[in-house]
Amino acid sequence: MSTRPVRVRIAPSPTGDPHVGTAYQALFNAAFARRHGGKFVLRIEDTDRARSTPESERAILAALRWLGIAWDEGPDVGGPFAPYRQSERLAIYREHVERLLAEGHAYRCFCSRERLEQMRAEHRASKDFPGYDRRCRGLDPAEAARRANAGEPHVVRMKVPTDGHAVLSDLLRGEIRKDWASIDDQVILKTDGFPTYHLANVVDDHLMRISHVIRGEEWINSLPKHVRLYEMFGWEPPVFCHLPLLRNADRNRSKLSKRRNPTSIEYYRRAGFLPEALVNFLGLMGWSPADGEEKFTFEQMAREFELERVSLGGPVFDVEKLRWLNGRYLREDHDAKRLVDRLEEWALNRETLERIAPLAQPRLQTLADWGYLTAFFFADDVPFDPDAVTIKGLERDELLDLLQIVALRLDARREWTADGLDADFRRLAGATGLKLRDLTRPFYLVITGRPAATPLFQSMEILGPDLCRVRIRRALERLGPVSAKRRKAAEQRMLEIFGADAP
């Protein structure tokens, strides 16, 4: 255990919806910091210029705040080690890359993308180690510097040993040994001058005095590179603790994925789950109080949380258990008045009703019609007859392909407006030769549970992306199965139809 003051962090990448895995890691970091009187840092890893968006960053921060998970330092609250966005720290990373180059721990690589792709193809064919073949590692540093100064595109790679073993330590797993021959000369600075995750997270963790790196076990394979960078810089590494990955509640206990479970935090908010219940549930992912009680608050968790008690058994993200736990909170912690307050806070408020009213009003004959007509706006799931989900002239497989194309397109859509959704469906109708009303007919059933309802695209805008995406994925499960091959073909077709607008 480190003797340094406890400082921990999470470093989400703002490239998509706020993920429950981010909340899970944030919770364990926050509880550990609280338990030991330390600091919890939120840092934004936004060096993926193509995929990072300010909208995603805002959504991540808002989702964690909704859960009640607070941080002591971050891009929105500041702190002594600002800035807390990697895109604002580029000069720091370049300075450290220059140091590694000067000390012979790194080298410039001028290999083109085409050469690297050919090399990988040859390695796959021969079943050789798939990593970089180190062609540029032997270049004279002065010649490499001259070529770089002349503007020749290049990356910078770190040098890793070519033989022997890396001996590493993980708080939960003890000693880990990795053969250096199986580890690549990792790129640490990209052609665009932005660092890769591997360099940036090591530099930031050191400069921000992080004492414990508590993150997902998917980073264990990268640990040798990170520890090697600490050695190159002559820095004391933090204590590493890799949390077990969240798993689907399926037979194979596969890695949690949105195809099997909703993974967006915003989905759980919109579907009517309480933030305290979701935090409690995430706390049970690998940990439980000494008394075995499954219902507890963050404060109770923080009082007795120790990393050494985290179980390595793959925690199962069982939504049915979450529903059971959420029900306990609703029954045990709420009287009738408090329940009404929570319902209003959730969706039964004037702002939401005023958005729905213009869609419902033309279809009302009595006020009582409101309940049936608008019920799907206030539901998690909607029932429908799978046999009724059809498009005239299409076979079942063709229908599934269309549903899959729409699911992929909506997964990629960041701006969620009725006009944008209308444009997507019109584009798809044009590409497939279908009439728009025929194309939208199955989506009325999938989204609203009925063959006719309030206008589809305006309704989808109000429901929001998370509920709509989940309803379409559930429809695919009920109508499917869709093979991996057909999913891949649907992805290719989606790219063909939406072109530059696709992800």
C-alpha positions, 0 to 999 in steps of 0.5 A: 500500500502506498504511503503517499496521500491518497489521490485517485482519478477517473479519466473518461473519454468523451466519445459517446454516451455516459457508460455505466462502466464509467460510473462503476469505476468512478464510484469505487474511486470516490469511495476509496478517496472518501474512506482515506480522506483523499482527493478524487480527480476527474480528468477528460481524456479527449486526445481522440480528435475524431470522436471526442465531443464537448456534448459527450463531455457535458453528458458524462459530467451531468450523468455522474452528478445525477448519480451524486458522485462528486469530484474534488478536482476537474475541468468544471471545478478546477484544482491545483493541477489544472488543466484537466483536459488532455487537449489543453496539455499538449505542450506538457506531453511534447516536452516529455516526448522530447525528453524520451527521444533525447535519452534514447527511450523513444524513436521517430517512426516514418512508416506509412499507413500502407506499409503498416497495413501490409506488415499486419497482413503478412503477420496474420498470414504467417501467424507471427507477432502482430505488433510493429516490426521495429523497422525505424528503431535503428534509424540514426536519431540525427537523421530522424530529427532532420526528416521530422524537421523537414516536415515528413509525417511520423509518429513517436514510439517508445522502446520496450525490451525485446527479451526477458519479462516485465514483472508487475504488481496489481493490488488484487492479483499480486505479481503479474509477469509478461513476456516483453517479446509479446509487447509492441513498441507503442506509439506515444505521439501521433502524427497530428502531435497528440499523445496516445492514451498510454503516454498522456495517462502516465504523465498526467498521473505523475504530475497530478500525484495520483497515488492509486490507479483504480481502473478496469481490468481491460488495461492489464495488458497495457500495464507493462508499457505504463510501468516501463514509461515510469521507469524511463522517466525515473518516477515512482509508479502508483499502486495499480488496482484493476477492477473486474469487468462488468458482465452480461447476465447471459450464459457466457457471462460476456463483457457488458455490451449495449447489445445485451444490456442498456449501458448508458447512464442516461437510459436508467435515468430516463427509464425511471431508476433512482440514482441512489439505487443505481449507485447502490447496485454498482457498489455491489459489483465486486463488493458488499458490506461486512454485514451482507445487507445489499441495500446501502448508501454511498456514505455507508459504502465509503465508511468501510470500503477497502480495495482488498475486499473487491472480488475478482469474480466477474460482477454480473450486471443483472438489470432484473436485480437492479429493478428489485433493488430500485423497488426496495428504495421506492417502497422503503424510502418514500411516503406518498408525498415523496413518491409524487415528488420523485415522479414529478422530478422524473417526467411527470412535470410541466416541461415534459407535458408541454412538449407532449401536448401539441402532439397529442392534442389533435388526437384527443376527444376527451381528456381521458384519451390522454392516458392511453395515447401518451403512455409510451412516453412514460414507459421503459419498455413497450409491448408489441406483437412481433408478427405485426412488425412487417414491411410490405414486400420484404422478407423477415431477414430483409426487415431485420437488416433494415432494423439493424441499419437504423439501430447502427445509424441511431447509435451514431447520431449525436444531435437528436432532433425530429428533423434529423431523424426525419432526414435519416429515414427519408435517406434510408427510404430513398436508398431502399426504394421504400415509401416513407410511410411503409418504412416507418410503420414497423418503427411505430410498433417498436417505439410506441407499441402501437401501429398508430400514435403521435408523430413518430419523429417528434415522439422519438425526440421527446423520448430521447436517444437512449430509450429509442435505441434500447427499444429498437435493440429489444425489437431485434432480440425479439425478432432475431436472432441477427448473426454477426455476419448479417450485422457486419453487412448491415454496418457496411450498408449503413456506411454506404447509405449515410456516407460522410454522415456515418461514424 
